[in-house]
Amino acid sequence: MKSSFMTTRPTAVDATVIWEALIADSDAGVLILDSKGVIEFANERAVEMFGLRDGAACVGHPLAEFVPPDVFRDRMSLAQESLAAGRAVTVEGMIAGRLQQSTFRPIPGSAGAPASVLVVSRLAGPSDPLSRLPSPGTVRAHVDDPGALGVLTAREMEILKLIGLGLSSAEIARRLERSVKTVEWHRVSLGDKLGVSNRVELARIAIGAGLVGVDPTPPGAAAKPVASADRAD
């Protein structure tokens, strides 16, 4: 069967152009790690997403210097899996307070040099922020690094995600089968803990942390009926 891919340019594609587009134009965090987790390359977006020092300054340092030890071990186990299997592995999890999808791809070594791992990361932005399942073809990380969001309770994290979708307190109350009063109490607590004063700022935090997508499912699509107006958490 012939491939459906067609090109009007018979000349070979310049890999340098593709690499520059990936690291500069895609808004993806791009890391290259050696087999032991030492950073060989990091673009500006990766520096931001992983909480690294300046891209050039972090080269030659283990990723373990910048992320919690248990997170490092969890992600490196996936990197080792990618190297061993010779295929890409995608994981969804939080690093430095951002929910990310990171794909690990083996880079074969040349002239007997050991292989490295290319890590391409982007904010996850799930369409259903309360889903406990990662995107199809993606595995869920065993360990998260919630960063500044680590001060939140599980319920507050759920409400932050729904505020990020633009839902009102009444809509959130229906979705979670809680009272509006309870939702408002949690919203105030969120503001106090995260140092913001209104829903717009909370929504920006949720979107910036990759907890929700910027083009979400319509708010009323998955709303649940209110079980009891006075039901407490």
Secondary structure as GFF3:
##gff-version 3
##sequence-region A 1 233
A	DSSP	alpha_helix	15	25	.	.	.	ID=ss1
A	DSSP	beta_strand	29	34	.	.	.	ID=ss2
A	DSSP	beta_strand	39	42	.	.	.	ID=ss3
A	DSSP	alpha_helix	44	50	.	.	.	ID=ss4
A	DSSP	alpha_helix	55	58	.	.	.	ID=ss5
A	DSSP	three_ten_helix	63	65	.	.	.	ID=ss6
A	DSSP	alpha_helix	69	85	.	.	.	ID=ss7
A	DSSP	beta_strand	89	95	.	.	.	ID=ss8
A	DSSP	beta_strand	98	107	.	.	.	ID=ss9
A	DSSP	beta_strand	116	123	.	.	.	ID=ss10
A	DSSP	beta_strand	139	140	.	.	.	ID=ss11
A	DSSP	three_ten_helix	147	151	.	.	.	ID=ss12
A	DSSP	alpha_helix	154	164	.	.	.	ID=ss13
A	DSSP	alpha_helix	169	176	.	.	.	ID=ss14
A	DSSP	alpha_helix	180	194	.	.	.	ID=ss15
A	DSSP	alpha_helix	199	208	.	.	.	ID=ss16
A	DSSP	three_ten_helix	219	222	.	.	.	ID=ss17
###
